[in-house]
């Protein structure tokens, strides 16, 4: 069975997210979350943002927000890569609108 490039990327992303979730869960002792798990979550939040981290770890976003608040960690409204990405998307949209598409 062949996959489209998009489907292949989705499969790879799912695999890496699952690996991150296993790493997170391996740092636990059952029951309550450990400090090692929270530190792992904070690293993911720094890299991917709070919403993506919640999806990756399958933990409620509110829980992650509470952890950040109690540890004095400021969470950006969006990850650092979002603004440049959005600007590129706007430029591309304008480019095609000037040519009559959209």
MOVEN-V738504 format. One record per residue. RES is the residue in one letter. OMEGA is omega as a letter, one per 40 degrees, with the letter a starting at -180 (NA if undefined). Layout:
<<RES;OMEGA> <RES;OMEGA>>
//
This chain:
<<X;i> <X;i> <X;i> <X;i> <X;i> <X;i> <X;i> <X;i> <X;i> <X;i> <X;i> <X;i> <X;i> <X;i> <X;a> <X;i> <X;i> <X;i> <X;i> <X;i> <X;i> <X;i> <X;i> <X;a> <X;i> <X;i> <X;a> <X;i> <X;a> <X;a> <X;a> <X;i> <X;a> <X;i> <X;i> <X;i> <X;i> <X;i> <X;i> <X;i> <X;i> <X;i> <X;i> <X;i> <X;i> <X;a> <X;a> <X;a> <X;a> <X;a> <X;i> <X;i> <X;i> <X;i> <X;a> <X;a> <X;a> <X;i> <X;i> <X;i> <X;a> <X;i> <X;i> <X;i> <X;i> <X;i> <X;a> <X;a> <X;a> <X;i> <X;i> <X;a> <X;i> <X;i> <X;i> <X;i> <X;i> <X;i> <X;a> <X;a> <X;a> <X;a> <X;i> <X;i> <X;a> <X;i> <X;i> <X;i> <X;i> <X;i> <X;i> <X;i> <X;i> <X;i> <X;a> <X;i> <X;i> <X;a> <X;i> <X;i> <X;i> <X;NA>>
//
